[in-house]
Amino acid sequence: MPGFGTNGPSVAVARRAGSRRRERFIQQLFLLPAVAYILIFFGYPVVKNVVMGFQNYSMKSFFTGKAPWVGLQNYESVVSSPIFSSALINTIVFTICSIAGQFVIGLAIALYFRKRFPLNDLLRSLILLPWLLPLIVSSAIWRWLLDQDNGALNRILELLLLADRPGWLTTTSLSLVACILVNIWIGIPFNVAILYSGLQEIPEELYEAGQLDGATGWTAFRWITWPLMRPVVSVVLMLGVIYTLKVMDLILGLTGGGPANSSQTLATQSYHLSFVQFQFGQGAAMANILVAISLIFALLYLYINKFAGKS
């Protein structure tokens, strides 16, 4: 049978190649719904927003479909606005203070829960509640708690003779501070959940070996916990920055960006331009600037994540 030795292997190779092609085709079919969802609900809005940033888009444009092309005029108007500089500074302060507070408190709580004690699992589950609540609900609750006249916080401070009913949401010097404190409260559960999972991956044998060399407490944290937690920490910080930059509904629910734009950020200003002043082109331009800033941090996150994976 001379033909069998010649054609048999080639037929088997062709069948395997055809099977692999069918498998790849089936895999691509399963990806199509996800790709279509991303393109429709994420890709199209982003492209539409970028295009609107270069148009004079008004209420009339929604009915006529016509929006004159104005080039960089919207960006010039947005950047030259006196509100832009204060909104940019507020965004930076809001982001840095929120991330710092969330991370430090979240790490401390995660380290505390690493120790086994009664009701550990129950308390760790309850601490996730602020993260599960819708932001608009959280802002409504905190708006009542921080009310100057009838808020629970001012009542407690007054009883303790510590303060005379400060206007947390109505004073220009305190409105941004109040938003930061509430955002820290909301972001702590996320930091606890991610950091706690990272702590669980550190082998106990390392701490036992460290104890033999006298590495306990702060020394163990510095030389064992922190080096092994760096990849997780970088992910938590980058995701926290990306998320905090776009916080809008919390600030709108608490202060609306006021008083006197003292708590206005780039995200809330974009909302006001689009849905309060109905200057959709300028609102889109402001949103595009915020997207560009978030994209920079997203690329930085991917780079750090890739670097951490190699190390």
C-alpha positions as CSV (number, residue, x, y, z in Angstrom):
1,M,0.0,0.0,0.0
2,P,2.4,2.7,-1.1
3,G,-0.3,5.4,-1.3
4,F,-1.2,5.2,2.3
5,G,2.2,6.3,3.6
6,T,2.1,9.3,1.2
7,N,-1.5,10.6,1.6
8,G,-2.4,9.4,5.1
9,P,-0.4,12.0,7.1
10,S,-1.3,14.9,4.8
11,V,-5.0,14.1,5.1
12,A,-4.7,14.0,8.9
13,V,-2.9,17.3,9.0
14,A,-5.5,18.9,6.8
15,R,-8.3,17.6,9.0
16,R,-6.6,19.0,12.1
17,A,-6.1,22.3,10.4
18,G,-9.8,22.4,9.4
19,S,-10.8,21.5,13.0
20,R,-8.7,24.3,14.4
21,R,-10.2,26.8,11.9
22,R,-13.8,25.7,12.8
23,E,-12.9,26.0,16.5
24,R,-11.5,29.6,16.0
25,F,-14.6,30.5,14.0
26,I,-16.9,29.2,16.8
27,Q,-14.9,31.2,19.3
28,Q,-15.2,34.3,17.2
29,L,-19.0,33.8,17.0
30,F,-19.2,33.7,20.8
31,L,-17.3,37.0,21.0
32,L,-19.6,38.8,18.5
33,P,-22.3,39.7,21.1
34,A,-19.7,41.1,23.5
35,V,-18.0,43.1,20.7
36,A,-21.4,44.4,19.4
37,Y,-22.4,45.4,22.9
38,I,-19.1,47.3,23.4
39,L,-19.3,49.1,20.0
40,I,-23.0,50.1,20.5
41,F,-23.0,51.2,24.1
42,F,-19.4,52.3,24.5
43,G,-17.8,52.9,21.1
44,Y,-20.6,54.9,19.5
45,P,-21.1,57.3,22.5
46,V,-17.4,58.0,22.7
47,V,-17.1,58.7,19.0
48,K,-20.3,60.8,19.1
49,N,-19.0,62.8,22.0
50,V,-15.7,63.5,20.3
51,V,-17.5,64.7,17.2
52,M,-19.9,66.9,19.3
53,G,-16.8,68.6,20.8
54,F,-16.1,70.1,17.4
55,Q,-19.7,71.2,16.7
56,N,-22.0,73.9,17.8
57,Y,-24.5,71.4,19.1
58,S,-27.8,72.9,20.5
59,M,-31.3,71.8,21.3
60,K,-32.3,72.5,17.7
61,S,-29.7,70.0,16.5
62,F,-31.6,67.2,18.2
63,F,-34.5,67.8,15.9
64,T,-32.8,69.0,12.7
65,G,-29.7,66.8,13.0
66,K,-27.6,69.8,11.8
67,A,-24.8,71.1,14.0
68,P,-22.3,73.6,12.5
69,W,-18.6,72.6,12.6
70,V,-16.7,75.0,14.8
71,G,-13.4,73.3,15.2
72,L,-11.5,74.0,18.4
73,Q,-13.8,76.9,19.4
74,N,-15.6,74.8,22.1
75,Y,-12.2,73.8,23.6
76,E,-11.0,77.4,23.6
77,S,-14.2,78.5,25.3
78,V,-14.0,75.8,27.9
79,V,-10.3,76.3,28.7
80,S,-10.5,80.1,28.8
81,S,-13.5,80.0,31.2
82,P,-12.7,81.2,34.7
83,I,-14.5,78.1,36.1
84,F,-12.1,75.7,34.3
85,S,-9.0,76.5,36.4
86,S,-10.9,76.2,39.7
87,A,-12.7,73.0,38.5
88,L,-9.3,71.5,37.5
89,I,-7.8,72.3,40.9
90,N,-10.9,70.9,42.7
91,T,-10.6,67.8,40.6
92,I,-7.0,67.3,41.5
93,V,-7.6,68.0,45.2
94,F,-10.7,65.8,45.3
95,T,-8.9,62.9,43.6
96,I,-5.7,63.0,45.6
97,C,-7.3,63.4,49.0
98,S,-10.0,60.8,48.3
99,I,-7.5,58.2,47.1
100,A,-5.1,58.9,50.0
101,G,-7.9,58.6,52.6
102,Q,-9.5,55.5,51.0
103,F,-6.2,53.7,50.6
104,V,-4.8,54.4,54.1
105,I,-8.0,53.6,56.0
106,G,-8.7,50.6,53.7
107,L,-5.3,49.2,54.2
108,A,-5.5,49.6,58.0
109,I,-8.9,47.8,58.0
110,A,-7.7,45.0,55.7
111,L,-4.7,44.4,58.0
112,Y,-7.0,44.3,61.0
113,F,-9.3,41.8,59.3
114,R,-6.4,39.6,58.5
115,K,-6.3,38.5,62.1
116,R,-8.9,35.9,63.0
117,F,-11.5,36.9,65.6
118,P,-15.2,36.2,66.3
119,L,-17.6,37.7,63.7
120,N,-14.7,38.5,61.4
121,D,-16.6,37.3,58.3
122,L,-19.8,39.1,59.3
123,L,-18.1,42.4,59.9
124,R,-16.1,42.2,56.7
125,S,-19.4,41.6,54.8
126,L,-21.1,44.6,56.5
127,I,-18.3,46.9,55.6
128,L,-19.1,46.4,51.9
129,L,-22.6,48.0,52.3
130,P,-21.5,51.6,51.4
131,W,-20.0,50.2,48.2
132,L,-23.3,48.4,47.3
133,L,-25.5,51.5,47.8
134,P,-26.3,53.7,44.7
135,L,-24.3,56.9,44.9
136,I,-27.4,59.0,44.6
137,V,-28.8,57.2,47.7
138,S,-25.6,57.7,49.6
139,S,-25.5,61.4,48.7
140,A,-29.1,61.8,49.9
141,I,-28.3,60.2,53.2
142,W,-25.2,62.2,53.8
143,R,-26.9,65.4,52.7
144,W,-29.3,64.9,55.6
145,L,-26.5,64.0,58.0
146,L,-24.5,67.1,57.0
147,D,-27.4,69.5,57.1
148,Q,-26.4,72.7,58.9
149,D,-29.6,73.1,61.0
150,N,-31.0,69.6,61.5
151,G,-28.1,67.3,60.5
152,A,-27.1,64.5,62.9
153,L,-23.4,65.4,62.7
154,N,-23.9,69.1,63.7
155,R,-26.3,68.0,66.5
156,I,-23.5,65.7,67.9
157,L,-20.9,68.4,67.6
158,E,-23.1,70.8,69.3
159,L,-23.8,68.4,72.2
160,L,-20.1,67.8,72.6
161,L,-19.5,71.6,72.4
162,L,-16.9,71.1,69.6
163,A,-18.4,73.3,67.0
164,D,-21.4,75.7,66.4
165,R,-23.2,74.0,63.5
166,P,-20.7,74.5,60.6
167,G,-22.2,74.7,57.1
168,W,-20.7,71.6,55.6
169,L,-22.5,71.9,52.3
170,T,-23.2,75.6,52.2
171,T,-19.8,77.1,53.1
172,T,-17.2,77.6,50.3
173,S,-14.4,76.5,52.6
174,L,-16.1,73.2,53.6
175,S,-18.2,72.0,50.7
176,L,-15.3,70.3,48.9
177,V,-14.1,68.8,52.2
178,A,-17.5,67.3,52.8
179,C,-17.5,65.8,49.3
180,I,-14.1,64.3,49.9
181,L,-15.1,62.8,53.3
182,V,-18.2,61.2,51.8
183,N,-16.3,59.9,48.8
184,I,-13.7,58.4,51.2
185,W,-16.5,56.6,53.1
186,I,-17.8,55.2,49.8
187,G,-14.4,54.1,48.5
188,I,-13.1,52.3,51.7
189,P,-15.0,49.0,51.0
190,F,-13.4,48.7,47.5
191,N,-9.9,49.2,48.9
192,V,-10.6,46.8,51.8
193,A,-11.9,44.1,49.5
194,I,-9.0,44.2,47.0
195,L,-6.2,44.7,49.6
196,Y,-7.6,42.0,51.9
197,S,-7.5,39.5,49.0
198,G,-3.9,40.5,48.3
199,L,-3.0,40.0,51.9
200,Q,-4.5,36.5,51.9
201,E,-2.1,35.5,49.1
202,I,1.0,36.2,51.3
203,P,2.1,32.8,52.8
204,E,2.1,32.6,56.6
205,E,5.4,30.8,56.4
206,L,7.1,34.1,55.5
207,Y,5.8,35.8,58.7
208,E,6.9,32.8,60.8
209,A,10.3,32.9,59.3
210,G,10.5,36.6,59.9
211,Q,9.6,36.2,63.6
212,L,12.6,34.0,64.0
213,D,14.7,36.9,62.8
214,G,12.8,39.4,65.0
215,A,10.7,40.8,62.2
216,T,7.4,41.6,63.9
217,G,4.9,44.4,63.8
218,W,6.0,47.4,61.7
219,T,9.2,45.6,60.6
220,A,7.2,42.7,59.2
221,F,4.9,45.1,57.4
222,R,7.9,47.0,55.9
223,W,10.0,44.1,54.7
224,I,7.4,41.3,54.1
225,T,3.9,42.7,53.6
226,W,4.6,45.9,51.6
227,P,7.0,44.5,49.0
228,L,4.6,41.6,48.2
229,M,1.6,43.9,48.1
230,R,3.1,46.4,45.6
231,P,1.4,44.9,42.5
232,V,-2.0,44.9,44.2
233,V,-1.4,48.4,45.6
234,S,-0.6,49.8,42.1
235,V,-3.8,48.3,40.7
236,V,-5.9,49.7,43.6
237,L,-4.4,53.2,43.3
238,M,-4.8,53.4,39.5
239,L,-8.3,52.1,39.4
240,G,-9.2,54.4,42.3
241,V,-7.8,57.4,40.4
242,I,-9.7,56.5,37.2
243,Y,-12.9,56.0,39.1
244,T,-12.6,59.2,41.3
245,L,-11.8,61.4,38.3
246,K,-15.3,60.8,36.9
247,V,-17.3,61.1,40.1
248,M,-20.2,63.3,39.3
249,D,-23.5,62.1,40.9
250,L,-22.1,62.2,44.4
251,I,-21.1,65.8,44.2
252,L,-24.3,66.8,42.4
253,G,-26.3,65.1,45.1
254,L,-24.4,66.8,47.9
255,T,-23.7,70.4,46.8
256,G,-24.5,70.6,43.1
257,G,-21.0,72.0,42.5
258,G,-21.6,74.9,44.8
259,P,-21.7,77.2,46.6
260,A,-20.0,79.6,44.2
261,N,-18.5,76.7,42.3
262,S,-16.4,75.8,45.3
263,S,-16.9,72.1,44.8
264,Q,-17.2,72.1,41.0
265,T,-15.1,69.5,39.2
266,L,-14.5,68.8,35.5
267,A,-17.1,66.1,35.6
268,T,-19.8,68.3,37.2
269,Q,-18.9,71.2,35.0
270,S,-19.4,69.0,31.9
271,Y,-22.8,68.1,33.3
272,H,-23.8,71.7,33.9
273,L,-22.6,72.9,30.4
274,S,-24.6,70.1,28.7
275,F,-27.8,69.8,30.8
276,V,-28.2,73.1,32.6
277,Q,-26.8,75.6,30.1
278,F,-27.6,73.3,27.1
279,Q,-24.2,74.1,25.5
280,F,-23.8,70.5,24.4
281,G,-20.7,71.2,22.3
282,Q,-18.8,72.8,25.2
283,G,-20.0,70.0,27.5
284,A,-18.7,67.4,25.1
285,A,-15.4,69.2,24.9
286,M,-15.1,69.3,28.7
287,A,-16.0,65.6,28.8
288,N,-13.4,64.8,26.2
289,I,-10.7,66.6,28.3
290,L,-11.7,64.4,31.2
291,V,-11.7,61.3,29.1
292,A,-8.2,62.2,27.9
293,I,-7.0,62.5,31.5
294,S,-8.6,59.2,32.4
295,L,-7.0,57.6,29.4
296,I,-3.6,58.7,30.5
297,F,-4.1,57.0,33.8
298,A,-5.6,53.9,32.2
299,L,-2.5,53.5,30.0
300,L,-0.3,54.0,33.0
301,Y,-2.3,51.3,34.8
302,L,-1.9,48.9,31.9
303,Y,1.8,49.6,31.8
304,I,2.2,49.1,35.6
305,N,0.1,46.0,35.5
306,K,2.2,44.5,32.7
307,F,5.4,45.4,34.5
308,A,4.1,43.9,37.8
309,G,3.1,40.7,35.9
310,K,6.6,40.3,34.6
311,S,8.2,40.9,38.0
